[in-house]
Amino acid sequence: FEWKYPLWYGKHIRVQNCTLFEMARAGIWYTDDLEMTDCVVEAPKNFRRCNGLTLTNVALPNAQETLWSCKNVRLNRITAKGDYFAMNCEDMQIGDFTLVGNYAFDGAKRIVLKNARLLTKDAFWNSEDVTVHDSVISGEYLGWNAKRLTLINCTIESLQGLCYVEDLVMKNCKLIDTTLAFEYSSVQAEISGRVDSVKNPLSGCICADDFGEIILEKDKIDPSKTRIVRRNETKEACSHVTECDFCRKRETRNPAV
């Protein structure tokens, strides 16, 4: 495919071992039930307002503004490079995914990612109900204004990341070179290793092996609503109704009197 708009308004389409060249920009819009396998999409701005997309072993080297406002999407063994990937998408299942490009998944809802490598700043802004498993995410300002963001077995590197998040859950995650984290977020976090700095979390529990700087400004937040726990320094359990798994296990071993 070498020209614009080759597969608009299509239904029940199967594409295999094909290439969309750069001039086939905006090539697949308003299309339902499309499966694409073993393909290269060199054109930007593809896949808009589609429903029922399955992409397997597809390379997207020029994925600028790709996958916007699509629903019911499955991606497996995908590599992509470009800004504003998957904006406002809903109901996505993603595995073995590599992305280089900023502002990914802005406004996305009900997303599950597994085994992903994301080099992207401002990822998951304004998103809802996103769960990321066994992945690496590197980029500033991760997850701002997100709701119900869950990270499991992930490695995160993010300047001022995970701020303004409503219901952030982290399980067995690592935070590398991540400073000024959790500002104005409600959080339940189990961190493996050290957290370089924490600033003004709204509520919850943050457990880690060690902390660098902890900033709690009483004129901006209520420090009593957040429990910050160094694992080896206390036997007390979380005082909150929804404590983290680490503190729940510790409470079983050492019941509070």
C-alpha positions as CSV (number, residue, x, y, z in Angstrom):
1,F,0.0,0.0,0.0
2,E,1.6,3.3,-1.2
3,W,-1.2,5.8,-1.1
4,K,-3.6,7.3,1.5
5,Y,-6.7,5.8,2.9
6,P,-6.5,2.2,1.6
7,L,-8.7,0.5,4.2
8,W,-11.3,3.0,5.5
9,Y,-14.7,1.8,6.7
10,G,-13.8,-1.8,6.2
11,K,-15.2,-4.9,8.0
12,H,-13.8,-8.4,8.6
13,I,-10.4,-7.8,7.0
14,R,-7.3,-10.0,7.3
15,V,-3.9,-8.5,6.3
16,Q,-0.8,-10.7,6.3
17,N,2.8,-10.2,5.1
18,C,2.0,-6.7,3.9
19,T,3.7,-3.2,4.1
20,L,2.0,0.2,4.4
21,F,4.6,2.6,3.0
22,E,4.9,6.2,4.4
23,M,2.5,7.7,1.9
24,A,-0.2,5.3,3.1
25,R,-0.7,7.6,6.0
26,A,-4.1,7.6,7.8
27,G,-4.6,4.3,6.0
28,I,-6.9,2.4,8.3
29,W,-9.7,4.4,9.9
30,Y,-13.3,3.6,11.0
31,T,-12.6,-0.2,10.3
32,D,-14.1,-3.0,12.3
33,D,-12.8,-6.5,12.9
34,L,-9.3,-6.3,11.4
35,E,-6.5,-8.8,11.9
36,M,-3.0,-7.8,10.8
37,T,-0.1,-10.3,11.0
38,D,3.6,-10.2,10.1
39,C,3.4,-6.7,8.7
40,V,5.3,-3.4,8.6
41,V,3.4,-0.1,8.9
42,E,5.7,2.8,7.9
43,A,2.9,5.3,7.7
44,P,1.9,7.5,10.6
45,K,-1.6,8.3,11.9
46,N,-3.0,4.8,11.3
47,F,-5.8,3.0,13.1
48,R,-8.3,5.7,14.1
49,R,-11.8,5.0,15.6
50,C,-11.5,1.3,14.8
51,N,-13.3,-1.5,16.8
52,G,-11.9,-5.0,17.1
53,L,-8.2,-4.8,16.1
54,T,-5.8,-7.6,16.4
55,L,-2.1,-6.9,15.5
56,T,0.5,-9.7,15.8
57,N,4.2,-9.3,15.0
58,V,3.8,-5.9,13.5
59,A,6.5,-3.2,13.2
60,L,5.4,0.4,13.5
61,P,8.6,2.5,12.9
62,N,6.7,5.7,12.3
63,A,3.8,5.4,14.8
64,Q,3.2,9.1,15.3
65,E,-0.4,9.6,16.4
66,T,-1.3,6.0,15.8
67,L,-4.1,4.0,17.4
68,W,-6.4,6.9,18.4
69,S,-9.9,6.3,19.9
70,C,-9.9,2.6,19.1
71,K,-11.8,-0.1,21.1
72,N,-11.3,-3.8,21.7
73,V,-7.6,-3.9,20.7
74,R,-5.2,-6.8,21.0
75,L,-1.5,-6.2,20.4
76,N,1.1,-9.0,20.5
77,R,4.8,-8.8,19.6
78,I,4.7,-5.2,18.5
79,T,7.4,-2.6,18.2
80,A,6.5,1.1,17.7
81,K,8.2,4.4,17.6
82,G,6.3,7.7,17.7
83,D,4.6,10.2,20.0
84,Y,1.0,10.1,21.1
85,F,0.5,6.3,20.7
86,A,-3.0,4.9,21.6
87,M,-4.6,8.1,22.8
88,N,-8.2,7.6,24.1
89,C,-8.2,3.9,23.4
90,E,-10.4,1.5,25.4
91,D,-10.3,-2.1,26.3
92,M,-6.7,-3.1,25.1
93,Q,-4.8,-6.3,25.8
94,I,-1.1,-5.8,25.0
95,G,1.8,-8.3,25.3
96,D,5.5,-8.3,24.3
97,F,5.4,-4.6,23.4
98,T,8.2,-2.1,22.8
99,L,7.5,1.6,22.4
100,V,9.8,4.6,22.0
101,G,7.8,7.8,22.0
102,N,6.2,10.3,24.3
103,Y,2.7,10.9,25.6
104,A,1.6,7.2,25.2
105,F,-1.9,6.1,26.3
106,D,-3.2,9.5,27.2
107,G,-6.8,9.2,28.2
108,A,-6.8,5.4,27.7
109,K,-9.2,3.2,29.6
110,R,-9.2,-0.4,30.7
111,I,-5.8,-1.4,29.5
112,V,-3.7,-4.4,30.4
113,L,0.0,-4.5,29.4
114,K,2.4,-7.4,30.0
115,N,6.1,-7.7,29.2
116,A,6.3,-4.2,27.8
117,R,9.3,-1.8,27.4
118,L,8.2,1.8,27.3
119,L,10.6,4.7,26.8
120,T,8.0,7.5,27.0
121,K,7.5,10.6,29.1
122,D,4.0,11.6,30.2
123,A,2.7,8.0,29.8
124,F,-0.8,7.1,31.0
125,W,-1.9,10.7,31.7
126,N,-5.6,11.0,32.4
127,S,-6.0,7.2,32.0
128,E,-8.4,5.0,33.9
129,D,-8.1,1.3,35.0
130,V,-4.7,0.5,33.6
131,T,-2.7,-2.5,34.8
132,V,0.9,-3.1,33.8
133,H,2.7,-6.4,34.6
134,D,6.4,-7.4,34.3
135,S,7.4,-4.3,32.4
136,V,10.0,-1.5,32.3
137,I,8.9,2.1,32.0
138,S,11.4,5.0,31.6
139,G,10.3,8.6,31.3
140,E,9.4,11.7,33.2
141,Y,6.0,12.5,34.8
142,L,4.5,9.0,34.6
143,G,0.8,8.6,35.2
144,W,-0.2,12.1,36.1
145,N,-4.0,12.5,36.7
146,A,-4.6,8.8,36.2
147,K,-7.3,6.8,38.1
148,R,-6.8,3.2,39.3
149,L,-3.3,2.7,37.9
150,T,-1.8,-0.7,38.9
151,L,1.9,-1.6,38.4
152,I,3.0,-5.2,39.2
153,N,6.6,-6.5,39.1
154,C,7.7,-3.4,37.2
155,T,10.8,-1.3,37.0
156,I,10.2,2.4,36.9
157,E,12.5,5.3,36.1
158,S,10.6,8.6,36.2
159,L,11.4,12.1,37.4
160,Q,8.5,13.4,39.4
161,G,6.5,10.3,38.4
162,L,3.2,9.0,39.7
163,C,1.8,12.3,40.9
164,Y,-1.9,13.3,41.1
165,V,-2.9,9.6,40.8
166,E,-6.2,8.4,42.3
167,D,-5.9,4.9,43.6
168,L,-2.3,4.0,42.6
169,V,-1.3,0.4,43.5
170,M,2.3,-0.9,43.1
171,K,3.3,-4.5,43.9
172,N,6.9,-5.6,44.0
173,C,8.1,-2.7,41.9
174,K,11.5,-1.0,41.7
175,L,11.9,2.8,41.4
176,I,15.3,3.7,39.9
177,D,16.3,7.4,39.9
178,T,12.8,8.3,40.6
179,T,12.5,11.6,42.6
180,L,9.6,13.7,43.9
181,A,7.3,10.7,43.5
182,F,3.7,10.3,44.6
183,E,2.8,14.0,45.0
184,Y,-0.9,14.4,45.7
185,S,-1.5,10.7,45.0
186,S,-3.5,8.1,47.0
187,V,-1.2,5.1,47.0
188,Q,-0.6,1.6,48.2
189,A,3.0,0.8,47.1
190,E,5.3,-2.1,47.8
191,I,8.7,-1.1,46.5
192,S,11.7,-3.4,46.3
193,G,14.9,-1.4,47.1
194,R,15.2,2.3,47.7
195,V,13.0,5.3,46.9
196,D,15.1,8.4,46.2
197,S,12.5,10.9,47.3
198,V,8.8,11.1,48.1
199,K,6.8,14.3,48.1
200,N,3.4,15.0,49.6
201,P,1.4,11.8,49.1
202,L,-2.2,12.3,49.9
203,S,-3.0,9.0,51.6
204,G,-2.1,5.3,51.8
205,C,1.0,3.3,52.6
206,I,4.4,3.3,50.9
207,C,6.8,0.4,51.9
208,A,10.4,0.3,50.7
209,D,13.7,-1.0,51.9
210,D,15.0,2.6,52.3
211,F,14.1,6.2,51.5
212,G,16.1,9.2,50.6
213,E,14.4,12.5,51.0
214,I,10.8,12.5,52.4
215,I,9.0,15.8,51.9
216,L,5.7,16.2,53.9
217,E,4.5,19.8,53.8
218,K,1.8,20.1,56.5
219,D,0.3,23.2,54.9
220,K,-0.4,21.2,51.7
221,I,-1.3,17.6,52.9
222,D,-2.1,15.8,56.1
223,P,0.9,13.6,56.8
224,S,-1.0,11.4,59.2
225,K,-3.0,9.9,56.2
226,T,0.0,8.3,54.7
227,R,2.2,5.6,56.3
228,I,5.8,5.5,55.0
229,V,7.5,2.3,56.1
230,R,11.1,1.2,56.1
231,R,10.8,-2.6,56.2
232,N,13.4,-3.3,58.8
233,E,12.7,-0.4,61.1
234,T,9.2,-1.1,62.5
235,K,7.0,-3.9,63.5
236,E,3.8,-1.8,63.5
237,A,1.2,-2.6,60.9
238,C,-0.5,-0.1,58.7
239,S,-3.2,1.9,60.4
240,H,-5.3,2.2,57.3
241,V,-8.3,0.0,56.3
242,T,-6.6,-1.0,53.0
243,E,-3.0,-1.7,54.0
244,C,-0.4,-3.0,51.7
245,D,0.4,-6.7,51.4
246,F,3.7,-6.3,53.2
247,C,2.1,-4.7,56.2
248,R,-0.8,-7.2,56.2
249,K,1.7,-10.1,56.3
250,R,3.6,-8.4,59.0
251,E,0.5,-7.8,61.1
252,T,-0.2,-11.6,60.9
253,R,3.2,-12.3,62.3
254,N,3.2,-9.5,64.9
255,P,-0.4,-8.7,65.8
256,A,-0.9,-5.1,67.0
257,V,-1.7,-4.9,70.7
